[in-house]
Amino acid sequence: MARRLFFVSEIHRGKAELHGDDAKHLTRVLRVEPGQVYQISDNQNLYLAEVETAHKGLVSFAVKEKLDFQPPAVEITLYAALIKFDHWEWMLEKATELNVTRIVPVHAERTDKGLEQAAVKRSERWKKIVLEASQQCRRVLLPAIEEVVSFEEATKSKADLRIFCDEEGGIHPRELSGQKIETAAVLIGPEGGWTDQERQQATEWKVVSLGPNVLRAETAAIAALTTIFHIA
C-alpha cells in the first residue's frame, strides 16, 4: 500500500512541522502517532519522514531520506471561465487529480459579474481544496491557482498546444495525437457558452469538440484534461 503524503511549508535541517488545523486533522482524524513513517513534500521535493511528535497542535517529522519522483511530462494550464462555485470547486479537485500545473480563472462575457469579485475572497479556500486533493492523489507538486484574468489575456497565453473547447464544433480530440509537446493550455467556457466575438479572438487556438452533447463547464474541463493526459 502506498504511504500517505502530506505537504509541509519547509524542510529545515532535516525536520518539518505542521501546526494548527493541519496538525489537528492528522492527530484526531488520521490518528497519526510517533514512529509512523509517511511521505512529505515541500512542493519541491519528496521525502520519507518519521513522525517524532504528534499533539493536537503540532506534528513534527524527521526526514529519513529524499525520494525520487517523476514530474508530469507536460505542463498544463487550465484557463476556465468562472462558474457557480460549487461546480468550480469540484472542477478544482478533479483537475488537481489529473495533474494540471496551473489553474487560471477567466472572466468571459457570459460570466456572472459577481463571481469575479467573490473569487478573491475564495482564494484561500481554493488553495485548501487543491492541497487536500493533492495529498489524496499523492501528487508531489501542488497546482498553482492564479488571479482572475480577462478572456483576452487568456487567449494571449503561450503553449506548444492550445485547445479551445467549443460546443459549436471543432476537430475531434484524436486529431491531436502524435504531437510532441512540453506545455499545453486549455480554454473552457462559462455556463451559456462562448460568444461569437470570443470565438473570433481565439482563432489561433485549436478548436476542439468534446462530442455531440452539451457538457457542463466542469465536465468539459475534465474531458479536455483527460485528452491531453492520453496524447502527451
CORLINDA-V216735 format. One record per pair of residues at least 6 apart in sequence whose ideal C-beta (glycine too) atoms are under 7 Angstrom apart, sorted by sequence separation. I is the first residue (numbers start at 0). J is the second residue. If there is no record, write none. Layout:
I:J
I:J
This chain:
9:15
25:31
52:58
81:87
38:45
39:46
52:59
7:15
17:25
38:46
50:58
51:59
94:102
133:141
214:222
7:16
38:47
39:48
51:60
106:115
7:17
50:60
51:61
209:219
36:47
37:48
49:60
79:90
91:102
130:141
5:17
48:60
49:61
129:141
36:49
48:61
129:142
209:222
48:62
49:63
104:118
209:223
34:49
35:50
48:63
129:144
160:175
186:201
34:50
46:62
47:63
33:50
47:64
77:94
32:50
33:51
46:64
126:144
160:178
186:204
31:50
33:52
46:65
47:66
125:144
33:53
46:66
160:180
32:53
39:60
44:65
45:66
159:180
164:185
31:53
77:99
122:144
159:181
164:186
45:68
75:98
79:102
81:104
159:182
160:183
161:184
162:185
163:186
164:187
15:39
75:99
76:100
81:105
158:182
159:183
162:186
164:188
75:100
76:101
77:102
78:103
79:104
80:105
81:106
158:183
74:100
77:103
79:105
158:184
166:192
190:216
26:53
31:58
36:63
71:98
76:103
78:105
80:107
189:216
26:54
27:55
38:66
156:184
165:193
188:216
26:55
71:100
81:110
118:147
187:216
80:110
10:41
5:37
7:39
9:41
23:55
26:58
115:147
187:219
15:48
22:55
23:56
25:58
81:114
153:186
165:198
187:220
2:36
3:37
4:38
5:39
6:40
7:41
22:56
81:115
91:125
95:129
2:37
22:57
170:205
172:207
2:38
4:40
6:42
10:46
22:58
92:128
96:132
170:206
187:223
19:56
81:118
84:121
88:125
91:128
95:132
169:206
170:207
171:208
18:56
91:129
95:133
163:201
169:207
170:208
185:223
18:57
169:208
185:224
88:128
92:132
96:136
98:138
102:142
168:208
16:57
17:58
95:136
101:142
106:147
163:204
165:206
16:58
100:142
101:143
102:144
103:145
162:204
163:205
16:59
99:142
104:147
105:148
106:149
107:150
161:204
162:205
163:206
164:207
165:208
101:145
106:150
161:205
163:207
183:227
14:59
15:60
103:148
105:150
162:207
164:209
14:60
154:200
14:61
15:62
95:142
150:197
154:201
166:213
13:61
105:153
13:62
151:200
103:153
150:200
154:204
175:226
180:231
10:62
178:230
172:226
176:230
164:219
175:230
164:223
162:223
81:147
70:140
68:139
78:153
78:156
110:189
76:156
109:189
107:188
76:158
107:189
109:191
109:194
108:194
108:197
107:197
45:139
42:140
40:139
42:141
78:184
73:180
74:181
78:185
80:187
82:189
73:181
74:182
75:183
76:184
77:185
78:186
79:187
80:188
81:189
82:190
73:182
80:189
73:183
75:185
6:130
97:221
99:224
94:220
6:133
90:217
97:224
6:134
89:217
93:221
97:225
5:134
86:215
4:134
86:216
90:220
94:224
86:217
97:228
4:137
82:216
6:141
82:217
1:137
80:216
79:220
77:220
77:224
75:224
75:227
73:227
73:231
72:231
